[in-house]
Amino acid sequence: MPPETLLAGYVVIFLGAVSLLALYTEHRQRRFGPTPSKDHIFRCMKCGFVYTDDGDVDRSRCPQCSVLNDAIKF
């Protein structure tokens, strides 16, 4: 067997193993990784405090100064 064929075979096997490892790692990360939060982010117009609240509210009261604020849109 020529050395070029043997070397090409080893490279293909190595790249295949690395690809399978990358796919396995990506699958595990999606399965066990944290899910994105549905909370909205708010910033108080009066005191500048940044806080989060449930995703089902459009306006939230600041826990520092009790001013109603709208959610930040990104």
Backbone hydrogen bonds in HBPLUS format (Angstrom, degrees):
<---DONOR---> <-ACCEPTOR-->    atom                        ^
c    i                          cat <-CA-CA->   ^        H-A-AA   ^      H-
h    n   atom  resd res      DA  || num        DHA   H-A  angle D-A-AA Bond
n    s   type  num  typ     dist DA aas  dist angle  dist       angle   num
A0006-LEU N   A0002-PRO O   3.22 MM   4  6.54 161.5  2.26 153.2 158.5     1
A0007-LEU N   A0003-PRO O   2.87 MM   4  6.01 162.9  1.90 150.3 154.9     2
A0008-ALA N   A0004-GLU O   2.91 MM   4  6.04 158.6  1.96 143.7 150.0     3
A0009-GLY N   A0005-THR O   2.94 MM   4  6.09 153.0  2.01 144.1 151.4     4
A0010-TYR N   A0006-LEU O   3.06 MM   4  6.36 156.4  2.12 147.4 153.1     5
A0011-VAL N   A0007-LEU O   2.99 MM   4  6.25 157.3  2.05 149.7 156.1     6
A0012-VAL N   A0008-ALA O   2.94 MM   4  6.13 160.0  1.98 149.1 154.4     7
A0013-ILE N   A0009-GLY O   2.97 MM   4  6.17 162.2  2.01 149.2 154.0     8
A0014-PHE N   A0010-TYR O   2.91 MM   4  6.06 159.7  1.95 147.1 152.9     9
A0015-LEU N   A0011-VAL O   2.90 MM   4  6.09 166.7  1.92 153.0 156.4    10
A0016-GLY N   A0012-VAL O   2.93 MM   4  6.04 152.6  2.01 145.3 153.2    11
A0017-ALA N   A0013-ILE O   2.99 MM   4  6.20 155.5  2.05 146.6 152.7    12
A0018-VAL N   A0014-PHE O   2.99 MM   4  6.27 159.4  2.03 151.2 156.7    13
A0019-SER N   A0015-LEU O   2.93 MM   4  6.06 154.8  2.00 143.6 150.7    14
A0020-LEU N   A0016-GLY O   2.94 MM   4  6.18 159.4  1.98 148.9 154.1    15
A0021-LEU N   A0017-ALA O   2.98 MM   4  6.17 155.9  2.04 146.3 153.0    16
A0022-ALA N   A0018-VAL O   2.95 MM   4  6.18 153.8  2.02 146.0 153.0    17
A0023-LEU N   A0019-SER O   2.96 MM   4  6.23 159.6  2.00 151.4 156.6    18
A0024-TYR N   A0020-LEU O   2.95 MM   4  6.11 158.0  2.00 147.3 153.5    19
A0025-THR N   A0021-LEU O   2.95 MM   4  6.13 160.4  1.99 148.0 153.2    20
A0026-GLU N   A0022-ALA O   2.98 MM   4  6.15 161.4  2.01 149.1 154.1    21
A0027-HIS N   A0023-LEU O   2.98 MM   4  6.12 156.4  2.04 145.6 152.2    22
A0028-ARG N   A0024-TYR O   2.99 MM   4  6.25 160.7  2.03 150.4 155.1    23
A0029-GLN N   A0025-THR O   2.96 MM   4  6.14 157.4  2.01 148.6 155.1    24
A0030-ARG N   A0026-GLU O   3.07 MM   4  6.27 159.1  2.11 148.7 153.3    25
A0031-ARG N   A0027-HIS O   3.05 MM   4  6.20 153.3  2.12 144.7 152.4    26
A0032-PHE N   A0028-ARG O   2.92 MM   4  6.00 164.0  1.94 155.8 158.7    27
A0033-GLY N   A0029-GLN O   2.78 MM   4  5.07 127.3  2.06 135.3 144.2    28
A0040-HIS N   A0053-ASP O   2.91 MM  13  5.55 148.8  2.01 152.3 160.8    29
A0053-ASP N   A0040-HIS O   3.07 MM  13  5.55 149.0  2.17 147.6 155.9    30
A0072-ILE N   A0041-ILE O   2.83 MM  31  5.78 172.7  1.84 170.1 169.9    31
A0042-PHE N   A0051-TYR O   2.74 MM   9  5.35 172.6  1.75 173.1 171.5    32
A0051-TYR N   A0042-PHE O   2.94 MM   9  5.35 158.6  1.98 145.3 152.1    33
A0044-CYS N   A0049-PHE O   2.88 MM   5  5.23 164.5  1.90 146.9 151.1    34
A0048-GLY N   A0044-CYS O   3.06 MM   4  4.69 133.4  2.29 112.7 124.0    35
A0060-SER N   A0069-ASN O   2.97 MM   9  5.45 155.2  2.03 149.3 156.2    36
A0069-ASN N   A0060-SER O   2.85 MM   9  5.45 152.3  1.93 144.6 152.9    37
A0062-CYS N   A0067-VAL O   2.92 MM   5  5.31 159.1  1.97 135.4 141.1    38
A0066-SER N   A0062-CYS O   2.90 MM   4  4.59 141.9  2.05 130.0 135.6    39
